[in-house]
Amino acid sequence: MATSVLTPLAFLYTDGRDSVEGATRFQKLVFITQEETDVPSQYDYHADRFGPFSPSLHHDLDELERRGYLKRETVTNAAGHERHVFAITPDGITAVRRLLERQDGLRRFFDAVQSVKCEHNNTPLDALLRYVYRTYPAYTTETELDLDRLFDPAARSEHLQPEDPTEQFIGTAPGEWKERNSSAEDLFEV
């Protein structure tokens, strides 16, 4: 198993096997681990629609699901936006345990992943994004997020459904808000 594929499995194996809710969150957790720990970088990141993004990590998550090492459940929040919840499978747990038995040097790697996951996995996504955007502004140049709203805790998210279904957000045609914002799968949970 390639070391880079081990990174997403490590995130699902650590912290009591807690799942990672959302592809955006998964991307940010791995990014923070690479930037803030002594773990060697396995993924190249670039600025994208929701901050730092690695196409290789996205590919590896798909590959791990195909191999049966992780499962991806799609859930829909109250605003109708889908997000992916990633969890390790029994086959994934077995694969990680075998690697840990054979390679002593992985313990430090798993400790670093555990530390980042414990600190950030349960952080509300808007707070996690604020942290990443403020700490790593070079990765926010391509963002589609309204940064004023992101950094204003009193602002209402443009990614949530209006209280009144006949009311639309400024600048959107009726029904367009959902189509325009649905790609932000788990941006702000209701």
N, C-alpha and C positions, 0 to 999 in steps of 0.2 A: 504494500500500500504506500503510495506516494506521501511524503511528509505534508504537502499542502492539503491533501484530502484529510489528513489527520486533524488539521486545525478545526474544521467545522465539527468533526466527531468529538473532539475534546470539549468544545463548548456545550455539546449535548450530553456528554458523559459527566461533566463536573457539576458541582452545586446540587447534589442530590438528584441528578438526571432531570432537573427542571427543563422544560421546553423553552424555546426561544420564540417569542411571539412577534412575527413580522420579518419579512426579508430586509426591510430598511433597518430594523434593530440589529439583525444578524450582521449586516454589512458594517454597521457602526461599532459593534462589539469587537469584531476582528480587527477593524481599523485601529481602534483605541489600543488593543493589545499590541499591535505592531509598533505603534507610535510611542507608547508609554511604558513598555516593559523591555527587558533585554531579549525577548523572543525574536529570533531572526525573521525578517519579513518574508512571507511566502507569497503574498499577493501584491500586485501593483494596483494602486488606486489612482483615479483621476476625478476631477470635479464633474458632477453629474446633476441631474434634476433634483435630487434630495441630498446633496452633499457628496462626500467621498463614496465612490462606487468601484468595485472590482468585478469586471466581467468574468474573470477566472473563478472567483469565489461563487458567483452565480452558477457557473457551469459545474463546479464541484458539488454544489448542493443538488443539482439535477442528477449528476452521476451517482452520488451516494443514495439518492432515492431509488434510482434505477437498479442499483445493486442490492437494495433491501436493507441498507444500514441505517437509513433514517426514513421517517414517514413525515409527510407534509399534509396537514389538514387545512382546508380552506374554511374559514369562518367569516360570517358577515356581521358587521357591527350594526348598531341601531340606525345609523345613517345610510345603511345599505352598501357600505364599502367592504370589499373583501380584504382579508389579510391571511397570510400563511402562518401556521403554527408548526414549528419544526420540533420533532422529538426523535430520540434515538430508539432503535428497535432492538430486540434481543440479539439479533445477528450483529448489530453495530456494537453492542456492549461486549459481546464475545470477541470481536475483532480488536477492540481497544484493549481488553484485558490481555490478550495474547501479545500485543505489542508491548504493553507495560512489563510483562514477564520477560520478554527478550531484550529490551533496551532500557538499561538503567538510566540513561541520560534524559529520558522523557519526563521524569518526575518534576524537574524544574519547569519544564514547559507547561505541564498540567497545573502546577501551582500558580504560574502567571495567568493562565486562562481562568482558573478558579477565582483568583483575586479580581480580575476585571468583570467576570460574570456576576460575582456576588455584589460588586459595587454598582453595576449598571443595568443588569437584566430586568430588575423590577422598577427601574426609574421610569416615570411616565415618558412616553416617546417625545412629547414636546420639550420636556426638560433635557432629555438626552440630546436631541437635535440642537437645542440652544447651547449646550456644553460643547458639542463638536463644532458648531458654526463659530462660536466665539474663540475657541482654542485653535482652530485650524481654518482660518478664513480663506486661505489659498484654495481650499477644496469646495468653496461655495460660489464660485464665479459663474457656474452654469445653473444655479438653482432655479426652480420654478416656484419656490415657496415665497410667500409674502413675508419678508423678513421683519417688517414693522409689526405685523401681527404675531409672528413667532416670538419676538422679543418683548411684546406687550402682553403681560398675563391677563389684563382686563379685556383684551380684544377677543372677539368671537372668531373662531376658526372658519375660514372660507370653505373648509372641507366637511363641515357638518350640515346636515339637512336643516332648513329653516323650520322654526316652530310652526309657522303657518305655511302649509304647502303651496298656497297661492302666492306667497311672498318669494321673490327671487333676490339673489345677491346682486349688488350693483354690477352692471356690465355683463350680465348673463341673460340669455333668452330663456323663456320658460323651459324647464327640464334640462337645460344645458349644464347646470351646476354639477349634476351627478356624472354626466359623461366627461366633463372637463376634469373633474377631480377624482374620479374613480381609480386612476392609476396610482394614487398615493395610498394604496392598499390599507395601510394601518396608521396613517399619519396622526390622526387624533381620534382616539377611541371615545365613544360616548359613554 
